[in-house]
Amino acid sequence: MNGTAPRRWSRVAAVLGSALVAGSLLAPVLTAPASAADREPLRDAAERTGRTVGVALAPHLLDDPAYRSVAEREFSLVVAENAMKWDSTEPNRGTFTWGGADEVAQFAADNDAELYGHTLVWHSQLPSWVSAITDPDDLRTAMTEHVSAVAGRYAGDVTAWDVVNEAFEGDGTRRRSVFQERLGDGYIEDAFRAARAADPDARLCINDYSTDGINAKSTAIYELVRDFLARGVPIDCVGFQSHLIVGQVPSSMEANLRRFSDLGIDVRITELDIRTTTPPTPAALERQAADYRTVVEACLAVTRCDGVTLWGVSDANSWIPGVFPGQGAALLWDEDYATKPAYTAVADALGAGTVDPGPDPTEEPTDPGPDPDPTGPPATSTCEVAFTRHAWDTGFTAALTFTNTGTEPLTGWSLTFDMPAGQSLTQGWSGTWSQTGRTVTVAAPAWATDVAPGGSVSTGFNASHSGDASVPETFEANGVACAVR
Ligand code: G3I
């Protein structure tokens, strides 16, 4: 079925940061907590760590501007919440329907996001015609034809597939699915081989729930991976769904991710949500935020953890209340698409830059009193820069907070400064960075083009040096000299 319809999607550019970057950066210095509009998008912050932040997408919700704008702004990976599953793509044998799956693929391409495939072989959301097959050879043929058709259609676009989903029971035995019952243990590797043949470039993952900590089920998958690697069965990654409960993040989560990473395969948090009793109390939301931070930090601490995917955008459209009545509020945005403490926690964990909007402009300005340092900043100064850096023998990471100390908003700002001789910009964030000669310019990022009076922006960069790691002496914002703090 591959190629039966014109395919419109195509990836414009890879958005993955280099894995070499992972772990080598310091987070930008943060100022006061802010709303989503005042934070660097999660995807940009994650990119600095060499990771992606993903979301499960339901294409019918893209008509909602609130849903769409969050999905477009924040995520560098999308996965179809349901649209690539067997019942959506092959509801009748040999008849393929690609509508929703193609919409998700197109959204990924349009937004320069990775496309993650979920899922090729799963006992759930399986059309009844599959479950009705009793002949093992016929079932194996149906399975491999399905894998070939779906993985083949998105070959070159999907970067990783959940080839087999939820194949194990909690005690580590094989789930007695129709595939296991009719085909035996070998069905998993048959599916992986078919996926590799259909899309040689996609990474092939096994995915499951309640495997987030070290337990019988995750150990069974660990042993399967070891066996596959030893026998040359194609497998590249393991997905940990992480449908968690507030206050119950497994203490062994990081160690669990690390033991898989140490096998030389990639790991990912694939379906993260952290549910609580609804309506949530403020204390539960704070605890949830801490739990989200723990999960993201566990991924960041593990070399081959390539990112975290949220299983939905807002609490308004999560699967949880339908399955766990009285539970929910599990995501980063509430039912009105307002960010929750959990959003701030994830942004903080990723080191997302912050814009401090400054004092409320409707309030009476306070008298600044006499100038405490009449020899300091020029009288005309309307900005102030705080510059800190962490240096080593050949380079440094600099954090820079720039405050509008004037009375007018700074619109479309850019900041320039001269670096000491021998210093060379290697990478900047929270803004567009460039260097000409010794002059470095950072232009406003799209999420912080305006800085209100009293407001500030945190940004930063990495640079190399040839022995002199001293700091710049002067800064100008829109051509006006800033005070240096
Ligand atoms: O599309 C039909 C619609 O035609 C019908 O009118 C409606 C009536 O209930 O149902 C619709 O199908 C629903 C489907 O989502 C699409 O919205 C199913 O009932 C509903 O069961 C299904 O739930 C999905 C669930 O997987 C199925 O097991 C959830 O949205 C989805 O979030 C959830 O995702 C799974 C992952 O794939 C694997 N890991 C666990 C995770 C949570 O269960």
Residues whose N, C-alpha, C, O or C-beta is under 5 A from the ligand:
A	BS01	G3I	E81 N82 S124 W319
